[in-house]
Amino acid sequence: MIFGKTKSVCPVCLRVIDAQKRSEKDGIYLDKSCPDHGAFSTLIWEGNLASYLRWNSENTAVEPPREGKEPEKGCPYDCGLCTEHLRKGCCMLLELTRRCNLRCPVCFAAAGEDGAPDLSLAEIERQYEDLMARGGPFNIQLSGGEPTVRDDLPTIIRMGREKGFSFFQLNTNGLRLAAEDGYAKELKEAGLNTVFLQFDALDDGVYQILRGRALLAEKLRCIENCAEASLGVVLVPVIARGVNEDQVGPVLRFALEKMPAVRGVHFQPISYFGRCGLSRPDRPITIPKLLSLIEEQTGGKLRACDFTGGGAENPYCSFHASYRVKKDGTLTCLPRRSTGGCCCTTSDDSRTAVADQWRGAPPAFAADGALSETSALDAFLEEVRQSTFAVSGMVFQDAWSLDLERLRRCHICEVDSRFGLVPFCAYNLTNENGEALYR
């Protein structure tokens, strides 16, 4: 049954084409046809139409970007952001370098290939100032390449603090944090809030496939060093069909064992763009599939029904749940808004919620499940902070699954001096030959 229409792109030429959503017994498909390269059909949801529609908790509020530019070619070609975009943004990725100390076969940024020079401190300062002018402060994700190859990373964090930004996340493979004593403490003292650690498995065979070498021992040392510095860590497993689906439960159990040093787990089903050495399967990992893996591999301690889609972004982009971990190890899912969905309805709501979630700040809920203010004693708040565990995921779009209606609500943007702000999935979009729109 055809039940929806949208726009997408051809995976071969990236031309914008009509697309439709089709319901079958085994899932929801995105169908499209390019006049030059033929028809394409992509699984976007495992489950029936009722489950797909039930997941939709999207609010319809519009927050146009400040100083948005007028589109000329249309989405996804005129990012900057353009006036047709529906969110001003929440999390901004600053790619500080194209260099990397790994050569991952599945790198979406194709890091280490073009030899581009690092951004200068003056250019980074201009980017900070531009972000403030565009509606900041935003949450800042320091990314790359591998940002820790820059010796001036603490200076970059302090500069951002001075410009008025309050939350800094480091996207890293963790190698320098594992190897260099005192480095985690140095970053924390500079103002870093949390480490988003690439952590695909507890099995070195997985790292050999996805990262090109055994890395588990270094990942564990990174976590230990961050714990010693009281620098919170979020584990970020990239999950690939046929590679590490069996690692979902083990990673979650490991994370719970390492609380409060580990604040949570953020899953990312693999995206088939950039330098991806894996063939795209007929049935890629979807939100329902990943939630079923979470429930099955935790023996029902974490249930699929605990999770909801995003609030500020399109709900089909993400999932999340927060838990209170009791002293006996049992988990209690924290309440959500009585209206369903995420507590975040605006980009600013989302910015605050994301920062609180990953730095370990305690959520406070009213009787109806809505977030509320609290004046509880500091000791109680600290206890809640140390016992709150977050599980989330982000399903990025590639040239096969891209839905421009979803893209227009994206609030995770890449900062690029040439273009301005570009939604993550547009910035990293590549065709089947690895050719990009923006990179």
N, C-alpha and C positions, 0 to 999 in steps of 0.2 A: 504494500500500500504506500503510495506517495502521500506524504503529509506535510511537507514543508519545502520552501524554496529559498535559495540564498545565492551568493556569488562565491566563486573559488578561483583557482588558477590551474593552468595546465602544468603537470609535473615535468613536461619536456621543455616548453618555451616560456612558462610563467605568464602567459597571456590570461587576462581575466575572462572567465567563462561562467555561464549559468550552471547552477548545481541544484540538486534536489535531494531531499532526505527520504529514504525508503525504508519501511519497516518489513522485516522478515522474521521468521520464527526464531532464528539464531542471533538476531541483533539488528541494529540500525546501521544503514549504509549511506554514504555520501556518494551520489552518482553525478558524473559530469562528462561532457564530451567536447573535445577541441576539434574544430574543423580541419586542422592540419595533422593532428596526432592521435585522433580517435577517442574512444571512450575509456573512462576510468571509474572504478567502483572501490570504495574504501570502507572497511568496518570502522565505525566511530563509537559504537556502544554495544556491549554484550548484554543482552536482555531484551525484554519485549517493549512495545511502545508505551505501555502503562508505566513501567519503571523509568523509562527515559523522560517522559513528561512529568512524572512525580518528582524527579530530581531538580526540576527547574524552579529554583527559589529566587530567580533574578529580580532585583528591583529595577524599576524603569527610570530612576532619577538620572538626570543628565548634568554633568559637570564639564562644560567645554574647557579645553586647555586655555590657559592665559596666553595671549599673544599668538593664537593659532594662525597659521598661514592659510590662505585660500587655495583650495586644491585646483590643479590644472589637469592632471591625468586621471585622478581618482584613486581610491584605495586599491592596492597597497603601495602605490607609487609615489605619493606625495606626503610621506610622513615628515614630521618636523616639530610638533604635531600639527596636523591640519585641522580646520574648523569642523570637519565632519566627524572627528574623533569625539567619543562620548565621555572620556575620563581625562582628568588633568594629570593623573599619575600618582603613584604611591612609592614604589621602589625604583631607584635609578641605578643602573649599572655603569660604573666608571671603569673602562678597560684601560688599565694603567700601562700595560705592556703587551706586545705580541709574543714576547719570549716565553719559554717554558722549560722546566727541567725534566719534563716527561715528553713522550711522543705517543700520546694515547691514540689508538686506532679509531676511536669513536668521538673525537673532539669536535663539538659543534662549531667552535671558533677556528678550527684548523690552525691552532696555535703553533708558532715556530716555523711557519712556511715562508712568509714573505720578507722577513728581515727588516720590517718597518721599525724606525727608531721609537724609543719610549716617548710618551708624552712628557714635555718639560713641566717643571713645577709652575711656570708662568701659565702654560696652557691649562693645567689642572685648576689653577686658581680662577681662570676665566670661566671654566666650566662650572665651578662652584657658584660663582657670581651669576652666571646665566640661569642656573637652576633656581636660585633665590628669586630672580626676576620673573621666572615662569610659574611661581606659586609655591616655592619652597617654604619651610624645609621639607625635604623628602627623606625617606630612608635611603642610605647610601650603601650599595653593594660594591665593594672593591674587588675587581675581577681582572681577567686577562684572557689569554696567557695565564701565567702564574704570577700574581702580584708580589709574592714574597721574594722574587728574584731582584726586586728593586731594594737597594739598601736604604733609600729615603722613605720607605713606607710609613714609619712612625711620623715623619714630618708631614706627609700627605694627610694623615689622620688628624694631627693637631691643627693643620691649616683648615680642614673642614670644620672642626669644632669652633675655631675662631670665626668662621664665616656664618655660624649659626645652626649647623646641622647637629642633631642630637643622637642619631643612631647609625652605627657603622658595622657592617657585616663584611667579613673576609671570606670570599670564595676561594678555596685553596685545596691543593692535593696534600698538604700537610708535611711535605718533606723537610722544609727548613725548620718548621716548628718541632719536628721530631729530632733533627740533628743538632740544633743550636741551643744550648742551655741558656736560659734567661730571655730568649727571644719572645716567648709568649708573654712574659711579664712586661717586657718593653712595649709590646703592642697594646697591652691592657692599659698601661700607664699613659700611653699616648691618647687613649680614648676609644679603643676598639671594644665593641659590645659583645660580639659573638663570632665564632668560627664556624662557617659552613664547610664541613669536611667531606670531601669526596670519599665515600665509604661504601663500596659496592657489595662486599661480602665478607664472610669470615673464612674464606677459602682462596688460597693464592692462585688456584687454577682459574678462577674468575678474573682476577687481576691480570693474569697473563693474556686473557682474551681481550678484555676491555681497555687495559692500560699498558699492555706490552711488557710487563715484568711483575715479579712477585713484590707485593707492597705491604702485606698485612702487618709485619713486625713494625714497620715505620708508622703505619696508621695507629697502632696501639701506643707507641711511644709518644706520638703527637698528642693523643688524648691524655696521657699521663702528665705531660708537660703543661698542657692547658689547665688541667685540674690543679696542679701545683700552683699555678698563677691565678687561680679562681677565675679563669676565662672560660665562659660557657661554650659548649660544642653542640652543634646540630649535625647528626649524621645524614649524609645525602647519598643514598644508593640510586644509581641508574639501573633500572630493571629492564633486561632484554629477554624477549621470548627465546627459550631454548638455551639460555646462558646461565641466568641466576634467579629464575623464578622461585627456586627452592630456598633462597636466602632471605626471603621477606621475614619469616618468623624468627630465624636465628639472629638477624640484625636487630629486630625489635627487642628480643629477650636480652641481648647483649647491652643495648641502650638502657633498658630498665635496670640492669645490674650496675651500670656505671653512673646512675643518678647520684647526686645532682650535677656532677661534672658534665654529663650529657643531658641536654635539655629536651631533646626530642629527636624525631626522625622525619625527614622530608623526602619522600619518594619522587623519583622522576622516571617515568617510563621513557625508554630511549627515543630520541628524536632522530629521524632519518634525514638529517641535513648536515652541512659542513663536511668534515672528514669522517665519514662513517664507513667503516670497513665491513659492516654486517649487511646482508641483504634484507630488504624490507619484507617481512612475512605477510602472508595473506590475512592473518589475524593478529595485528599488533596488540600490545597491552593497552586495554581501555580502563576507565575508572572502575566499572563493575568487576572486571577481572582482577584488578589489583586489590580491591576491597575483599573479594572472595578469598584471595591468597592470604590477606591479613587475618581474616576470621579463621580459616582452616588451619593455618600454621601457628596460631596462638591458642588453639583449642577453644576458641570462642571467648577468650578473655577480652579481646577487642573484636567487636562485632561490626559487620557491614552497616547495620542500621544506626550505629553511633555517629556516622559521618554525614556531613552535608556538603553541598557545593559552595562556591564562593558567593560573596554578597556584593562587593563593589565590582569585581570582575564578573565575566560570564560564568554561570555555575558549572558549565561543562568544561571549564578550564582546570578546575581544582577540587580538592576535597580536604576536609580537616575535622579533627576532634581533639578535645583536651580531656585529660584524665587526672584525677586525684589518686595518688599512689599511697595506700595506707601502710602502716608499719609492718603488717603481716603480709604485704606483697599484693593484696587484692587491689583491683582497679575500679574506680567509680567514674563513669563518664560525666563530665560537668555539663550542666544544663545549657540549652541554647535559647534563643529568643522564642517566645511562644508563637510568633508568626512564622517560624521555620527559617532555616538558612543561617547564614553567618550573621554575627552581630554587627558586621560592617556594612553600611549602606552607602558611604561616600568614600572617596579616596583618602581623606584625612582620617576618617574612622579606621580604615584599613591600615594606614601608616602607623597609627598608635597601637592597634591590636597586634600587628606583626612585630613591632618593636617589643611590646610587652611579652609576647609569646616566646620569642627567642632569647631575650635577656633573662627570662624567668620571673617576670613580674607577676604577682598574683592576680588572677581575674576575680572580680566581685560581681555577684549576681543578685538581682532582686527576686521576689517571690515568683514572678512570672517568667523568670529565666533571662530577663534582659540585663545587660551590663548596668551596674550602678556604682555610685561612689561609696566608699566605706571609710570609716574612721577607727577601725579596729586597732588594737595594740600592735606596736611594731613587732613584738615577738611572735604574735599570731601570724602576721603577714609574712614574716620570714619563714615560718614553718610551712605555710601554704606555698610560698615561692619554691622552697626546696622539694616539695612533694608534687608539683604540677608537671605533667608530662604531655607533650604535644606531638601529635602524629598528623602529618599533612602530605599533600602531593600536588604536583603540577604537571598537567599533560600538555606539553607544547605541541603546536601544530607544525606540520611540514607541508610540502607542496601537494601531497596526496590528500591530506585531511583539512587543509586550510578552509576556514569558514569566515568570510569577511565580516559577518555580523558579530562573531565572537571577537575578531581582531579589533573592531571599533570600540570595544569596552576594555581593552587591555590597559592595565595600569602598571605594568612592569616594562620599563623602557631602557634602551641603550642610549647613552649620551655620546654623540658624535659631532665634532666641530663642523663638519661639512653639512650635516642635515638637521641638527638639533636633537630632538627626542624621537626615537623610533621604537615602536612596540617590539618586544623581544622576538616574537615569531616572524615579524616582517624583516627585522634586521638580519636574522640568521637564516632566512629562507633561501634555499638553493634548489635548482632543478636537479634532475636525475644525473646530470654530469658535473654537479658541484658548482655551477655558476650562480652567483648571488646577485640580489637586487641592490644591496647596500654595502656589504663587506668589500 
